[in-house]
Each structure stands twice: as C-alpha cells, then as structure tokens.
Amino acid sequence: ILDALKRASAGRITAVLPYYGYARQDRKAAPRVPISAKLVADLLTCAGASRVLTLELHAGQIQGFFNIPVDHLYATDVFVQHVRDEQLKDLVVVSPDAGGVERARQFAKKINASIAI
C-alpha cells in the first residue's frame, strides 16, 4: 500500500502500525543474526512512509531504528481506565516473561491488583 500511495504522488504518508511484529528482534542474539527491527524500519522508509505511528513498542529504543519521525503511543492509560470503570474485584496481573515484570508491576499498581510472574 505504501508503494501505491507513493506512486500516486501522496504528499505525506503515515504508516499506522498497531503492532510492530519485529519489535523483539531489536538486538543480535547470536553471530550472523540480523537485527530485523532495523531492517523492517528501513523497508518502511524505502517503501515511502514519511512518518510512523505505533503502539506499545517492546522497547523504546526501536524508535531510533527509524530515519523518519516515530509517534510511539501507549494504550495502557486507556486500558487502566476501562478496568477501573468495570470495578472488577480480586484482579491479578500476570507477566508473560521476566522481561515484562516491570511493566506488569506498574500496571498492577495503577489498578490496585496483585501480580504474578
């Protein structure tokens, strides 16, 4: 779609990415392994994106992989308000892995819930 917009002479193209699929591939885990998050950032730029809008990146440094402006939005505050409005009792926030513990802890604190790891 980016290429079609570029060829149609769009003055500006904002790529809206609600999920950045390569966000966890932001560093070299082994020799000869690509940093795919950077590769996808370059592909989006080459395809014609002039700006990127994304939600909840795995790591904030991914914004630095882009050579174009990035708007990194957080959905947590909207979700927190929804959970509060529901007035649910005995909530437990579960972290899927060790890397998500801090985010889970912050979220649990905002909604006054327990945490499990």
Sequence and secondary structure as in RCSB ss.txt:
>XXXX:A:sequence
ILDALKRASAGRITAVLPYYGYARQDRKAAPRVPISAKLVADLLTCAGASRVLTLELHAGQIQGFFNIPVDHLYA
TDVFVQHVRDEQLKDLVVVSPDAGGVERARQFAKKINASIAI
>XXXX:A:secstr
 HHHHHHTT S  EEEES  TTTT  S SSTT   HHHHHHHHHHHHT SEEEEES S GGGGGG SS EEEE  
HHHHHHHHHHHT SS EEE SSGGGHHHHHHHHHHHT EEE 
